Amino acid sequence: MSNLPSYEDLENAVLNAVTAIHCLTVERHNLRSCADAQETQLASLRDANEHLRRQLVLIGYSYMNYASCSTSPLHDVAGGMQAAECDHSTEATGKSAVR
């Protein structure tokens, strides 16, 4: 009979098991809370990322629109400069012919 654990040993083993189960339950709860918080943060970061992506697309469209609006006046200026150069060269040619 001496090989059997005493009542006190059994009681201590059960109490240790209950304490271990309680610690595991608390740890599981904390890990679930942490995972939920991280999931919430991840969703928020995804939303922010999507917002920034949309903003970059809008900025790109804005620059393309600006560039397309700027090319027409630049062509007009270039045409005016070419016309002025032609007028100037025609005047210079005309003055040379008069001499």
C-alpha positions as CSV (number, residue, x, y, z in Angstrom):
1,M,0.0,0.0,0.0
2,S,2.9,2.4,0.4
3,N,3.2,2.6,-3.4
4,L,-0.1,4.5,-3.6
5,P,0.0,8.3,-3.3
6,S,-1.5,9.8,-0.2
7,Y,-4.7,11.8,-0.2
8,E,-2.6,14.9,0.3
9,D,-0.5,14.1,-2.8
10,L,-3.6,13.5,-4.9
11,E,-5.1,16.8,-3.6
12,N,-1.9,18.7,-4.5
13,A,-1.8,17.1,-8.0
14,V,-5.4,18.1,-8.6
15,L,-4.8,21.6,-7.3
16,N,-1.7,22.0,-9.5
17,A,-3.7,20.7,-12.5
18,V,-6.5,23.2,-11.8
19,T,-3.9,26.0,-11.5
20,A,-2.3,25.0,-14.8
21,I,-5.6,24.9,-16.5
22,H,-6.5,28.3,-15.2
23,C,-3.2,29.7,-16.4
24,L,-3.7,28.2,-19.8
25,T,-7.3,29.6,-20.0
26,V,-6.1,33.1,-19.0
27,E,-3.3,32.9,-21.6
28,R,-5.7,31.7,-24.3
29,H,-8.0,34.6,-23.5
30,N,-5.1,37.1,-23.6
31,L,-3.9,35.7,-26.9
32,R,-7.5,35.9,-28.4
33,S,-7.8,39.5,-27.2
34,C,-4.4,40.3,-28.8
35,A,-5.4,38.5,-32.0
36,D,-8.6,40.5,-32.1
37,A,-6.8,43.8,-31.5
38,Q,-4.3,42.9,-34.3
39,E,-7.1,42.0,-36.7
40,T,-8.8,45.3,-35.9
41,Q,-5.5,47.2,-36.5
42,L,-4.9,45.2,-39.7
43,A,-8.4,46.2,-41.0
44,S,-7.7,49.8,-40.2
45,L,-4.3,49.7,-42.0
46,R,-5.9,48.1,-45.0
47,D,-8.5,50.9,-45.1
48,A,-5.8,53.5,-44.8
49,N,-3.8,51.7,-47.6
50,E,-6.8,51.7,-49.9
51,H,-7.4,55.4,-49.1
52,L,-3.8,56.2,-49.9
53,R,-4.0,54.2,-53.1
54,R,-7.1,56.1,-54.2
55,Q,-5.3,59.4,-53.4
56,L,-2.3,58.4,-55.5
57,V,-4.6,57.5,-58.4
58,L,-6.3,60.9,-58.1
59,I,-3.0,62.7,-58.0
60,G,-1.9,60.8,-61.1
61,Y,-5.0,61.7,-62.9
62,S,-4.6,65.3,-61.8
63,Y,-1.0,65.5,-63.2
64,M,-2.1,63.9,-66.4
65,N,-4.9,66.4,-66.7
66,Y,-2.6,69.3,-65.9
67,A,-0.1,68.0,-68.5
68,S,-2.7,67.7,-71.2
69,C,-4.0,71.2,-70.4
70,S,-0.5,72.6,-70.5
71,T,0.5,71.1,-73.8
72,S,-2.0,73.2,-75.9
73,P,-0.8,76.6,-74.5
74,L,2.8,75.4,-75.0
75,H,2.1,74.5,-78.6
76,D,0.5,78.0,-79.1
77,V,3.6,79.6,-77.6
78,A,5.9,77.5,-79.8
79,G,3.8,78.4,-82.9
80,G,4.0,82.1,-81.9
81,M,7.8,81.9,-81.5
82,Q,8.2,80.1,-84.9
83,A,6.0,82.8,-86.5
84,A,8.1,85.5,-84.9
85,E,11.3,83.8,-86.2
86,C,9.8,83.5,-89.7
87,D,8.8,87.2,-89.6
88,H,12.2,88.1,-88.3
89,S,14.0,86.1,-91.0
90,T,11.7,87.5,-93.7
91,E,12.5,91.0,-92.5
92,A,16.2,90.2,-92.5
93,T,15.9,88.7,-96.0
94,G,13.9,91.7,-97.2
95,K,16.5,94.2,-95.8
96,S,19.3,92.2,-97.5
97,A,17.5,92.3,-100.9
98,V,16.9,96.1,-100.6
99,R,20.6,96.8,-100.3
